Structures are given as structure tokens and as C-alpha cells.
Amino acid sequence: MKKLFFLTIFLFLCGVALYYYDPFKIFTIDNQEVRELLETDYEIDLPEEMETKQEDKQLTDNEYRFLHGIKPKQEMKEVTVDSIISDYEQSLLQLKEQVDDKLNHLMELAYEDYQKQKKEGKGNLVTLYLKYQKAIDELEENTDQSFAEVYEKLVEELEKHQFDVAEAEKLKDQYEEMKEKTRQVMFNKVMDKFEV
């Protein structure tokens, strides 16, 4: 019984080592397009950057008003916790759109890879899943890093206006909910696409 237990543990560890180190390149994606997709950074406009773009637009509007003898607009926006979080929700929506695009593209590449393997008589969904799961994990890690940057800026903004930084948890909760919904949607798409 002890031998069977140790043999099971040994085989499990060998399987884990094979999966993560992949010396035979069984689970490694050799598609350059997938590599580029994973290495492309997200482009997210943070509220400060959005304001700068609006101020640039405002400058041209103010110049126009100056030339025509009209007083420049002076609009003051009241800063509240909800207004700050709302601004950062826009950044979260940008991130979600880019994640959806990358996941859809990754699924298309996986499907093309599967069709190619199927024609060669090597179509194996388990191996394909394991290969692309690594890519999805890497994409999720990159997404988490991008969200962490947005979240950090939100906390800084709340501190700057002397609001409770715990309010930033609302955005974190939205992000976690977004990830869960995205997983479910992608799972359903994969099940339909690969007819599993």
C-alpha cells in the first residue's frame, strides 16, 4: 500500500514537472501570433489621462472663444467618491473590451490549430486544452497586473481627496465579477465552437 501511495505521488510530481517545464514541447504553443497576442500590453486611459485629453480639447475651445470675444468656460465638477469610482469604471470597461478581444482571438487561433491537427490525424482536445490553458493563464496574469495599476491609481485618487480607500473595493469587486462572467462566456463559446 505504501509503495502504491509513493508511486502515485511520484507520477503526479512527474506530470506536474512535465506540464510546467515541458521539455518535449508537448504543451508549448509555437504559434508566433499567440506569443505576440500575449506580449501586447493593454492600452488603458486612466481618468487623469482622460482629463488631459479633455483639457487639450478645452484649450482649443477657449482659444476660439478668446478670438471671438467670448469668455472662456469655467466648469467645476464636484468630486465625490462615486464620481471618482465612476471615472475608473471607464478604465475597467476599456480593459474588459481588450480582454474580450484577446480571448476571442486566442480562441480562433486555438480552433485553427485544432483544425490543422485534425487534418493531420493528430487532433487531441486534451493536449490542445493544456497548451492553450497556459496561454490563458498568462493572459489572466497580465490582465491582473493591468488592473492592479488601475486599482493603485484609484486608491491614490481617493487618498488625494481624503476619501476612505476602502471604497476602492467596489471596483475590485466589479473586476472579480467581470472575470467570472468572462470565464463563463468563454467556456460556453469554446463548448459551442469545438462541439464538446
N, C-alpha and C positions, 0 to 999 in steps of 0.2 A: 504494500500500500504506500509506503514511504517513497519507494522508487517511482511509482506512478505519479505521485504528487510532485516530486522533484523533476521528473521528465516533463510534466505538464508546464511547470514554471519555466523550465529551460526553453521549451519550444515557444512559449509565449514571449519570453525575452528575445529570442532569436527573431520572431516575427516582428516585434516592435523595432528591433535594430535594423532589420531588413527594410521595413517601411520608412523609417526616418533617415537612414543613411543610404539606402538604395544603391548598393554597389553594382548591381546588374542593370541599373537604369530601367527597372520594370515600372516604377511608379513616377518616373520623372517625365514631365512634359517637355518634349524637344521642339515645340512649336514656337518660333520666334515671335509670332503675333501675340501669343499668350503672354510671353515674357514682357513685351512692350506694354501690353494692357495693364499688367500688374505693376510695372515700374512708372507708369504715368501718374503724376500727382493730381490730386483733386484741386480744382480752382474754385475757392470759396471766397465770396466777398463778405468780409466782416462788416458790421454796422458802421464802424469808423470809416472804412473804405467807401461804403455806400454814401455816407455823408459827404466825403471829399468829392465824389463824383457829382453829387447834387450841388455842392458849393461851387464847383467849376461851372456848372450849368447856370447857377445863380449869378456868378460874376458876369457872364455874357449878357444875362437878362438885365443886371444892374447897369452895365455899360450902355445897353440900349436905352434904358430909362434915363440915364445921365445925358446922353446925346439928345434926347427929346425933351429934356427939362422936366422929367417926371421923377419924383422922389423914389429912391430905392425901397424895395420891400424889406420890412423888418419883421420877420415872423419868429416868434419864440414858441417853442414846443415845450409843454410841461413834461418833465421827466418823472416817470413813475416806475415802479417795479415791473408792472405789466407792460409798459411801453418798451422798456429795455429788453425784457424777455421776448416780446413780440418781434423786435428787430433781430434778435438772434435766432428766432424760429425761421426767419427767411434764409439765414445761412444754413440751417439744418435742412430746409427744403432743397436748397441747391445741392447739398451733399447727397441727399436721398435720390435726386434725379440722376446724378452722376453714378451713384452706386447701381441704380437700376440699369442704366445704360451698359455699364461694365459687366454686370451679371448676365444681361441678355446677350451681349457679345460673346462672353465666355461660354454660355450655353450653346450658341450657334457653332462656335469652334469645336466644342465637345461633340456636337452632333455630326459635324463634318468629319471629325476624327473617327467617330464610331462607324459612319457610313463607309469610310475608306477601309477601316479594319474589316468590316463585314464583307466587302468585295474581295478582300484578300483571304477570307475564310478565317480570320482571327478575331471576329467581333465578340468581345467579352465585356459585359456591362460592369462586372465587379472590378476588373482591372481599370477600366475607364473611370469608374466612380472613384477609386483610390487615387488615380492620377490627378483628377480634377478637384478632388477634395483638398489636396494640398494647395492648389491654386486658390480655391475659395477661402481656405484658412488664411492664406497670405493677404488676400484682398480684404478680409474682415479685419485683420490686424492693421492694415494701412488705414482702413476706414475708422477704426477705433482711435488711431493716432490723430487723424484729422479732426475727429470730434473732440478729442481731448484738448486740442488747440483752441477750438471754438469755445468750449466749456471754460477753459482757463481765462480767455478774454472776457467772457460773460461775468465770471467771478470778479475780475479786476474792475469791470464797469460797475457792478453792484457796490463794491468797496469804495470806488471813487465817489459815488453818490450817497454813500453811507447807508446803504440798504443791507438787510440781512442776506448774507451769501447763501444761506440755506434755501433761499428762493430759487437758486440755480438748479436745484434738484428737479424742478418741474421740467426743465429742458432735458436733463439726463433721463428722466422717466419717459419723455417723448421719444428720445433716441432709442432706448431699450425696446419700447413698443414698436417703433419703426423697424428695428432689426427683426423682431419676432414676426411681424406681418410680412416682411420681405422674404424671410425664410419660408414661410408658408406658401406665399405666392410662387416663389421659385420652385419649391417642391412640387406643387401642382403642375407648373409648366413642364418640368422635367418628366413627370409621370405621363403627361399627355404626349409630349414630343417623342419620348423614347418608347411609348406604348408599353409601359411596365405594368 
